Amino acid sequence: MNRCLILLLLLITACAAPGAPATPTAPATLRGDEMPGRLLFSHSGGIWLWEGRTAHQVLAPPATQAVFDSAGERIAYVVPRAGASDVLVADSASATIAQLTRNDPAAPPGSIERVYAAMWALYPTWLPDGSGVLAAAQAAPPAGDPPADAPLAIFRYDLTGQRQLVFADPNAQLGRIAVLPAGELIVVRTPLGSDGQQQLYRIAGGQAAPLPGAPVPAYDPALSPDGRWLVFAVGINGGSDLYAMPVTGGSAVRLTDLGTARAPVFSPDGAMLAFLAIPPGGRGFDLYLAGVTATDEGFQIEPPRRISTNFTINADAGLSWAP
């Protein structure tokens, strides 16, 4: 992915969903239907928390791609800047407690010095034991003339900012990550090149292979709390809908028929699925909830219920749900 494409990704991530006001002004609260637990989402360039019927901003812009740890006590998130981004960690009171990457150079935006020094870190996800964070990040700054970005690889960060390479692919960008109970990973892999399509890959024992049976293109993987099922978005005719399949691979089952569904997340008890979609005539992405039935015979959801109105949620930033 060249620098222009990555910059576009960050501009999308840092802003609200299509149709949102250009300015980041936002009401003190947003009001929707009742939902259990606490849900993080990105709106107007910042991070918001939904509890009960209302949502309020907990991390001011620029902040995106927030994810709870398994206990719901810490939040890993991305701060996008001009030509760079960093992963930080905040506590439950929204106070920053750690900066895991330092990719924002002192050189001024737009300068060639900044181009050759800035790097990207995206899509954080917590390790199940809370000991660290995985993220898609670059191993080195741009090089060459003209400058070329290093592909995004998967790194493990402890809370002091020390990092360890988990997996790199010189022929592809690696993106959003789901961690399986045994430590294996499901990642979004995009082959380098203008026609590369996002695919779901399984990484185990240092080896990566396509997830058997997963459609292409596929992205936004979400793992069920019991580690048995994967729900993800599939690109269809310029839009997207949700599918489910066992984490080991197999036949993918279509769950939605909305044409814009993506960014799924399970409730902490696995009984519900939340996701984003643009309703007919809507200004942007709103939140939907559906009950889940998962058995040895298959996976299905109840008819989805829209519970927000004109929240214009940033779909690329995803959702995170804690008790």
ABEGO torsion letter per residue (X at the ends): XBAAAAAAAAAAAABBBBGBBABABBBABBBBBBBBEBBBBBBGGBBBBBBEABBBBABBOBBBGBBBBAAGABBBBBBBBBGBBBBBBBBAAGBBABBABBABBABBBGBAAAAAABBBBBGBBBBAAGABBBBBBBABBBBEOBBBBBBBBBBBBBAAGBBBBABBBAABBBBBBBBBAAGBBBBBBBBBEAABBBBBBBBBGGBBBBBBGBBOBBBGBBBBAAGABBBBBBBBGGBBBBBBBBAAEEBBBBABAAGABBGBBBBAAGABBBBBBBBBGBAEBBBBBBBBBBBAAEBBBBBBBBABBGAGBBAAAEBBBBX
